[in-house]
Amino acid sequence: MSELSPELIAEIQQLTVYVLIIILIVWVLFAYNVRKTLLLIKPENQIILPNQAWFLAVPLFNIFWNFEVAKRLAYSLNNEFFDRKVAVEDMPTLQIGNRYAWSFLIYNIPFFPDFIRLLAFILCITYFISYWYKMTQFKTLILEHEAWKKNQTPNED
């Protein structure tokens, strides 16, 4: 096998930096979405503070924090929907959140065989998108319930 040219090595390094920046931007957007969802939940129902969602954008720490967010967000949503008397599944987003957290953890273990890490990467992306979508659905449900509540209360002038 021939050695790589210095130009090719520089291009690979540049591409790596671009990919890492894109990944960081996606993590920040995801954390922002989690935070916006938590801001819709009454403070007495929050198990996690909205600003703690930003820890999802911290590399390496987010491996652990994904598990905490999956658990605490599910409890927070559960409490909120119970207070609002809205019938939803028990512990919404917990199952998909845990699947994402586990696949992200497995992908980030460096000594696992490449095949397992590749499979975990594919699952991680799939669960990440599903988790984000499901969270957005519950965020929309809270917003719709707020709008419905406002329309139900008569305006007194």
C-alpha positions as CSV (number, residue, x, y, z in Angstrom):
1,M,0.0,0.0,0.0
2,S,1.4,3.4,-1.0
3,E,1.7,6.3,1.4
4,L,-0.8,9.0,1.4
5,S,0.2,12.3,-0.1
6,P,0.4,15.3,2.2
7,E,-2.4,17.0,0.2
8,L,-4.7,14.1,0.8
9,I,-3.9,14.0,4.5
10,A,-4.7,17.7,4.8
11,E,-8.0,17.2,3.0
12,I,-8.9,14.4,5.3
13,Q,-8.1,16.5,8.3
14,Q,-10.2,19.4,7.0
15,L,-13.1,17.1,6.2
16,T,-12.8,15.6,9.7
17,V,-13.0,19.1,11.3
18,Y,-16.1,19.9,9.1
19,V,-17.8,16.7,10.2
20,L,-17.1,17.3,13.9
21,I,-18.5,20.9,13.6
22,I,-21.7,19.5,11.9
23,I,-22.1,16.9,14.6
24,L,-21.7,19.6,17.3
25,I,-24.3,21.8,15.6
26,V,-26.7,18.9,15.5
27,W,-26.2,18.2,19.2
28,V,-26.7,21.9,20.0
29,L,-30.0,21.9,18.0
30,F,-31.1,18.8,19.8
31,A,-30.3,20.3,23.2
32,Y,-32.2,23.4,22.2
33,N,-35.3,21.3,21.3
34,V,-35.1,19.5,24.6
35,R,-34.8,22.8,26.4
36,K,-37.8,24.3,24.5
37,T,-39.8,21.2,25.4
38,L,-38.9,21.5,29.1
39,L,-39.8,25.2,29.1
40,L,-43.4,24.2,28.2
41,I,-43.6,22.0,31.3
42,K,-44.7,23.6,34.5
43,P,-41.7,24.0,36.9
44,E,-43.4,21.8,39.5
45,N,-43.5,19.0,37.0
46,Q,-39.9,19.3,35.8
47,I,-37.5,16.6,36.9
48,I,-34.7,18.3,35.0
49,L,-34.1,22.0,34.6
50,P,-34.4,23.3,31.1
51,N,-30.9,24.8,31.0
52,Q,-29.4,21.4,31.9
53,A,-30.4,20.2,28.4
54,W,-27.3,22.1,27.1
55,F,-25.1,19.3,28.6
56,L,-26.3,17.2,25.7
57,A,-23.9,19.3,23.5
58,V,-20.8,18.5,25.6
59,P,-18.8,15.8,23.9
60,L,-18.0,12.7,26.0
61,F,-20.2,13.9,28.9
62,N,-23.2,13.5,26.7
63,I,-22.6,9.8,26.6
64,F,-23.8,9.7,30.3
65,W,-26.2,12.7,30.0
66,N,-28.3,11.0,27.3
67,F,-29.4,8.4,29.9
68,E,-30.3,11.1,32.4
69,V,-32.2,13.2,29.8
70,A,-34.1,10.1,28.6
71,K,-35.2,9.3,32.1
72,R,-35.9,12.8,33.5
73,L,-37.6,14.1,30.3
74,A,-39.9,11.1,30.3
75,Y,-40.8,11.7,34.0
76,S,-41.3,15.4,33.4
77,L,-43.6,14.8,30.4
78,N,-45.5,12.1,32.4
79,N,-46.1,14.5,35.3
80,E,-47.2,17.3,32.9
81,F,-49.7,15.2,31.0
82,F,-51.0,13.7,34.3
83,D,-51.6,17.3,35.6
84,R,-53.3,18.3,32.3
85,K,-55.4,15.2,32.3
86,V,-54.2,14.3,28.8
87,A,-54.2,10.6,28.0
88,V,-50.8,9.6,26.6
89,E,-48.6,6.6,26.9
90,D,-47.0,6.0,30.3
91,M,-43.5,7.5,30.5
92,P,-43.5,9.1,27.0
93,T,-40.1,9.1,25.1
94,L,-38.4,6.9,27.7
95,Q,-38.1,3.7,25.6
96,I,-36.8,5.4,22.5
97,G,-34.6,7.7,24.6
98,N,-33.0,4.8,26.3
99,R,-32.5,3.0,23.0
100,Y,-30.7,6.0,21.6
101,A,-28.6,6.4,24.8
102,W,-27.5,2.7,24.7
103,S,-26.7,2.7,21.0
104,F,-24.7,6.0,21.4
105,L,-22.8,4.4,24.3
106,I,-22.0,1.2,22.4
107,Y,-20.9,3.3,19.4
108,N,-18.5,5.3,21.6
109,I,-16.7,2.2,23.1
110,P,-13.5,2.2,21.2
111,F,-12.4,-1.5,21.7
112,F,-15.6,-3.0,20.3
113,P,-15.3,-4.7,16.9
114,D,-15.9,-2.4,14.0
115,F,-18.9,-4.3,12.8
116,I,-20.7,-3.8,16.2
117,R,-19.7,-0.2,16.3
118,L,-21.0,0.3,12.7
119,L,-24.3,-1.4,13.7
120,A,-24.5,0.7,16.8
121,F,-23.9,3.8,14.7
122,I,-26.7,3.0,12.3
123,L,-29.0,2.3,15.2
124,C,-27.9,5.4,17.0
125,I,-28.8,7.6,14.0
126,T,-32.1,5.9,13.6
127,Y,-33.0,6.1,17.3
128,F,-31.8,9.7,17.5
129,I,-34.1,10.8,14.7
130,S,-37.0,8.8,16.2
131,Y,-36.4,10.3,19.6
132,W,-36.3,13.8,18.3
133,Y,-39.5,13.3,16.3
134,K,-41.3,11.7,19.2
135,M,-40.2,14.6,21.5
136,T,-41.4,17.1,19.0
137,Q,-44.8,15.3,18.8
138,F,-45.2,15.6,22.6
139,K,-44.1,19.3,22.5
140,T,-46.7,19.9,19.9
141,L,-49.3,18.2,22.0
142,I,-48.5,20.4,24.9
143,L,-48.8,23.5,22.7
144,E,-52.1,22.3,21.2
145,H,-53.5,21.6,24.7
146,E,-52.5,25.2,25.8
147,A,-54.3,26.6,22.7
148,W,-57.3,24.4,23.4
149,K,-57.4,25.6,27.1
150,K,-57.3,29.2,26.1
151,N,-60.2,28.7,23.7
152,Q,-62.2,26.9,26.5
153,T,-62.0,29.7,29.0
154,P,-64.5,32.5,28.3
155,N,-63.1,35.9,28.0
156,E,-64.5,38.3,30.6
157,D,-64.5,42.0,29.6
